[in-house]
Amino acid sequence: MKVFLLLWLQTIQAELVLDKKQPRPLHIEYIPIDGGIITVSYKSPSSTRLFALHKYNADLRHEWSEELFDQSTGEEFIALAVVDSQIWAFTQKVEGTRRIIYGYLANLQGRFSIRGKPLLNLESVPRTARLELTYAPNRRYACLSIPIRAPADQPDKIAYILLGGGSYIAGEWELPYREKEIEIRRPIQPGHEGHLYALGTVRTTNSPFPQYFLFKLAPEVSLTLSVLLEVEGIYLIEPTFRVERGGAVRIAAFYTQRRGAHQVQGLLFARVESGFFLSNIRQTPLPTEVLQRFLSEKQIARGRGIPDLFLDHLIPRGDGGMLLIGEQFYITTSTFRDFYGFWYTQETYHYEDIVIFAIDSVGSLEWFRVIPKAQVGTSDHELSYSLLVGPEKLYFFYRGYARGVGAQVFVIVLDAEGELASPRPFIPTFRGTDTFYRKLTRQLNNREGLLTYTESAGRRFVITRVSLD
């Protein structure tokens, strides 16, 4: 126990502990300029009417709090972003399919220059439409986006607010396909230069199956470019992308050779050049030893692939290669009858193994590793995993159960050579009734991250700043 506590103390850089008399953060964002964080919460634990911003320094010491907005006016909080020295908060008012997005802009000292300004006034956005906030890789730009419902025979549109360069642009991106033909599959991403990128599937009369396209918007001239992500003989499974300096884009995907199947048989690595054409295509079939981890010999002989494996992360390596990280995920549905004779349908979420593939600079598979786990629940609140990336290692955090340990937040460390450490408990005081806020995990920089959890016994909310090797 002494050794474990010593390792724990060496890992923690700072802690923010909020008791039951202090408001709990609803959202947390990192401030790269001074290493601090900004949070949004109710102004007090006893009130859900007033929202406030709270600023903390790099040691997680409180600096200031400022009232943000009054929820009784009909506004509701939707997003928080930090770009350079600007702190942006966004709210919305929703009436049927009409939605107004408001902006609040404060500096690092808590002084507001914009408060409750309407930035987007949208007429055809259903309440279920999902807002996404994403950052450029250099965090010099951020984008808040939301899809707009259009008639099936009209061009598809996405509303956006692009932050960066000391200003903002609010507009609508009209894509070159009709609403019924296109579905955006990855959130809009801003690039290093403030251009916007989106990846989606397009179904046209020329092909009975959807095809993946990467789109690019230059907001200053309202110019859209697109490129087809297609390789003969294979079918991509939910590709992802990463924008590089200069406008080139790395593409990564799992693929299958069975039309319409979601069974991973190989890896694809490609590049979209700044002129927006596909190049440097490399495809790597999964070797038998990888498939044997998930399939029987008969299934392999029949051409089956790894089922229900989705690509989560594309992480560049210093040698020009990359790490691809995926997780097995599926949903089962059960129907049951209660004591009173009413029938109910219930969805159960299954988050299983994490699989890591190391690809070299020419697209060949160097090694793969599997983190075995099995998480099941009717809510995905604490399921799946969170990832922090250090200079030489990856850190996987997830809530699990181990005999002799009980319920815990476990960490597994993977180094650059592919050595995978055994899972170890990361929070010594964690109990089964505590809550791990996986979705509030934040990568601060390449050497630090934030983890967040609550202790039910003392009703304490804890934000921990941890160091990464």
N, C-alpha and C positions, 0 to 999 in steps of 0.2 A: 504493500500500500504506500509506503514512503517513496519508493521509486516512481510509482504511478503519479502521486501528487507532485513530485518534483518535475516530471515531464509536463504535467498540466500547467504548473506555474511558469515553466520556461516558454510555453506556447502562448499564454495569455499576455497581450500587450496592455489592454485596458478593459474595464468593465463598466457598464452603465446599468445600475440596478434600480428599478422603479417599484415602489411598494404600492399597496392597494389604494393609497391616498393620492397617487400620481397618475395622470392619464397615460394609457398605453398607446404606443405608436401604431398607426394604421398603415403607414408607408415610411420607408427609409431610403434616402439617397446619399451618395458619397459626394464630397466636395473636393476635387483633386487639388485645387489651388492651395488650400491650407490643411488638407488631410482630415477635416472635420466631417460631420454628417448633419443632415437636416431631416426632421421628421414632421409628419402631420398627425395630429390627434385631436380628439375633443379637448376643449379648453380645460375641462375638469372631469373626473370620473363619474360624477353624478349628473352630468348634463350631456345630452346628445344634440344640443341646439347649435352651440358655437364651436367652430373649428379654429385651430391655431397652428402656427409654425413654431418649431423649437430647434434652435441651433446649438450644436455641441462641438467642441474643439477636438483636436486629434487625440487627446487623452480622455475623450468622452465626458468632459466637464461642461456643464450648462453655461451658455453665453447669453442667450436672449430668447424670449418668446414674444410672438406678435399674433394678435387676433387675425384670422384669415377671412371667414365669412359666416353668415348666420343661416343655418340650414332651414329655418322656419320660413324663409322667403321662397323655398321651392328648389334652391340649388342643392346639388350633391357633388361631393368630391369624386374626381375620376383619375387624376394623375399628378405626379410630382416629378420635376426634371431639374437637373443642374447642368448648365453649359457655361464654361469659364467662370465668371464671377456672378452669373445671373441665376437666381432661384425662381423657377416657374412652377406655379400651381394651377391646375385646371379644374373647373367645375362644369356642370351641365344642368339645364332644365329640360325636362322631357314632357311633352304633351302629345300623346298618341305617337305618330310617326315624325313629329316635328321635334327637333333637338337643337338647342343653342349651346355652344361651347364658349365659356368665359375664361379669360386669362388673368392671372395675378403675377406680377413681377416684382421681386424684391432683391436688394443687394446683400452682400455678406454681413452688413451691419443691421439688417432688418428693416431698412427703409424701402417703402413701396413707391415705384414710379408708375405702375399700372395696377389698378384694383377693380376687378369685376368688369373688364372690357369684353364685349361680345367679339369673338374672333371668327366663329363659323355659325351660320344660321342655315340649318339643313332641314329640308321638308320631307325627305323620304328615307328616314333611318329608323328601323324598328328598334324597340327597346332591347331586343336580344342581340343587336349588332355589337360586335366586340371591338372595343378600343384597344389599340396597341401603342406602347411607347418603346422606342428603340433608339440606340446610340450608334454613332459612327465608331469604328475601331479606335480612333484617336480621341473620342468623346468631345470633339469640337463642334459636333452637330447632334441634334436629337430630333426625332420625328414622332408626333402623335397622329395616328391615322385611324380612320373608321370607314367601312364600306357604305355606299349609298345604294339603296334599292332603286333600280330603274326598270322600266318596261322591258320585257324579254327581247324585243327587237331593237332596243336602243343600246348605245355604247355603255359598257360597264364603267363605273366611276368610283373613285376613292377620295374622300375628303382628307386633307392633311394640314398640319401646322408644322412647318420646318423651323427649328430654332438654331441659331448660330451666326457667327460673323457680327455679333453685336446687335442683331435685329431678328425679325421673324417674317416668314411668308406663310399666309393662310390661303389655301386654294383647293381646287378639285383636279384630280388626275383622271383624265378620260383615256381609258385603255382602248387599243385598236381592235376590240372584239365586242360582240354584243353580250348583254347580261346572261343570256341562256347558254352562251358558248364557253364562258371562262369562270374559273374559280381560283382565287388567290390562295396559295397553300402555305406560304411563309410570310410573316409580318414584313411590311415595308422597312427597308434598311437604308439609312443615309450613308453615303460614302465620305471619304476624306475631304472631298472638294464640295460637299453639299448637294450632290446629285442623289436621286432616290432610286432604289432598286427593289423589285418585287419578283417573286417566283410563283408561277401558277400553272394550272392545267387548262388546256384549250381543247374543246371537242368541236370538230368541223365535219362537214359532209365528205371531206377527202379522206378521213380516217375514222373507222368505227370505234377507236379507242382514244382516250385523252392523250395529248402530247404535252410535255413540259416545255415552258418558255421562260426565259429570263427577260425582264423588262427594265428599262432605264429611263428615268425622266430627268431632263435638265430644266428645273423650274423657271430659271431666268428667261428661257426662250420657249417654254412649253413644247419641247421636243421630246418625243418618245421613240426609243429604239428597242428592238426585240431580237432575240436569237433563239432558235429551236434547239433544245437539249435532247438530241436523239442520236443513238448509236445503233447501227444495223445489227439485228439478231438478238438484242437484249431489250428488256423493259425496265425502266428506272422505277425505284420505290422511294417516293418522298425525298427527292434530293434537297440538299441545303447548299448555302454559298457563303463566301466571305469576301468582302471588298478589300482590295489592296491599294496601296498608294499608286497614283497614276491612272486609276480607273480600271485596271484589270480585276477580274473576279475569279476566285477559285471555286470550282464546283466539285462536290462530293456526293456520292449516292450509293446505296445498296442497289443491286439489280437481280432480276430473275430472267430465266429464259422461257418461262411458262407464262403465256399471255393471260392476264387477269389474275394471276396468283400473287399472294403476298408472302413469298418464300425466298429468303435471301440466298442466292447462289454465288454472289461475287461482289466486288467493290469497283466503283468507277471513280476516276480522278481526272478532271479536265480543267481547262482554263478558258475563260472568255476574255479575249484581248480588249484593249481600250477602244479599238475600232469596232467592237461588238461583233466578233465572229468567234466560233468555237475552235479551239486548238488544243494541242498537247493532250489528246485523249488517251488515257491508260485504263485498261480494264483487267482486273485480277480475279480469276475464279478462286473461290475458297478451297483450300486443300482439304483432303479427306479427313485429316486429323482435327480440323475445325468442325466439320459437319458431324463427326462421330461424337462430339460433345453433346449434340442435341438430337441426333437421329439414329435409327437402327440401320444396320447394313442393308436390309431390304429397302428401306425408304431411300437411302443414298443411291442404290442401284436403280431405283425408279425415277431418279432425277429430282427428288424432293430437295427443298432448301430449308433454312432455319425459319420457323414460323414466327410471326408476330414480333419481329425485330424492327425497331424504328430508330432512325439516325437522329441523335440529339445534338452532337457537337462535332465541329471541325476545328481542330487546334493545330496551327502551323508549328513545325519544328524548325530549329535553327539551321539544320542541314538541308532545308528545302523540302523535306517530307512533311507528313502530317499524321496526326492521331485522329481516328474516327471512333466516336463513342456512341453506342446504341444501347437500348434497353428493350427487353421483351415486355410487351404490354398488350392486354386484351380485356374485354368486358364480357361477362356472362350475365344472362337474364334468367330469372326464375319467377314463376308465378305461384302464389300460395293463397290459401283461404284462411281468414282469421276466425276467431271464436264466434263472431256474429254472422258469419257466412259471406262476408264481403271478400271479393277477389282483389289481390294486389300484385303488381309486377314490380320487381326490385332488380336494379342493376348492381352487380358486384365488380369492383375494379381489381385487376390482378397486375401487379408490378413485380416482375421476376428478374432474371439475371441481367447484369450489366456486362457488355462485351466491348473490349477495347482492341482496335486494330492499329498497328504501327505500319505506315506506308513510307517507303523511301522516296528519294527525289525523282526516280524514274517510274514510280507507280507500282513497285513490287511489294508484296507483303513480307515484312521482316519478322513480325511475331504477333501473336494475339494473346489476350488474357481474358479470363472470365471471373467476375465477382458474383458468386452465387448468392441469391437471396430470394425470398418468397414473401411478398407483402399483399395482403388481401383485406378489402374493406368496402363498405357501402358508400364511403366518401373518400376522395383522394387527398384530403386535407394534409395528412402527414405521410402519405405514401410516396413512392419513387425516391429520388436522391437529389442531393445538391452537390455541386462541384466547385472547388477552388483550385486555381492553377498557380503554382509557384514557379520559380526560375528553373528548377530541375525536377519537380515532382508534381503529381496530381493528387488531390485530396478528395475522396468520395465520402460524403456524410449521409447517413440514412438511419431512420428509426427501425430497430429490430428487436428480436428476443433471442437470448442465448441461455441455455441451461446453466445454472449457477451464477448467472449475472442478472437475469430478468430483463425487463424492457429497458432499452438504453438507446442513446444516440451513438452509433458506432462510426469510426473513421477507418478507412483503408487507404494506404499510401502506395502509389505506383511511381517508381523512379524512371529515369530516362532510359535505362537499359532493360526495362520491362520487369524488374523485380517487384513483386506484389507482396506487401506485408500482410500479416494476418489482421483481421478486424480487431480493434480494441475499443473499449468504452472511452468516450471523449469527455463526458460531463460527469464527474464523480458523484454529484449530488442528485442526479436525475432519477426520478421514480416513475412507476408505471402510470400514475395519474398526471404527470407533467406533460406539457405540449411542446413539441419541436416545430418551430415555424420555418419549414423548409423553404418556402417561397420568399422569405425575408432574408435568406442568405445573400450576401453581397460580396463581390470581388472588388476590393478597394484599389489595389495596385498589384504588381507582380510579386509582392512579398507579404501582403496582408489581406485579410478578409473579415467579414462579420458573420457571426452565428447568433440566432435569437431563439429563446425558449422561455417558458413560464414555469415557475415552481408552484404547484398547487397548494402545498402545505402552508407556505408563507404568503401565497398570492403575490409573488414577486415576478416582475417581467425583467429579463436579463438580456442585454446586448453585449456580446463578447467580441473584442477585437483580437484576432489570432494571427500569429506570425507563420509564414510559409517558407520552407527551404527551397 
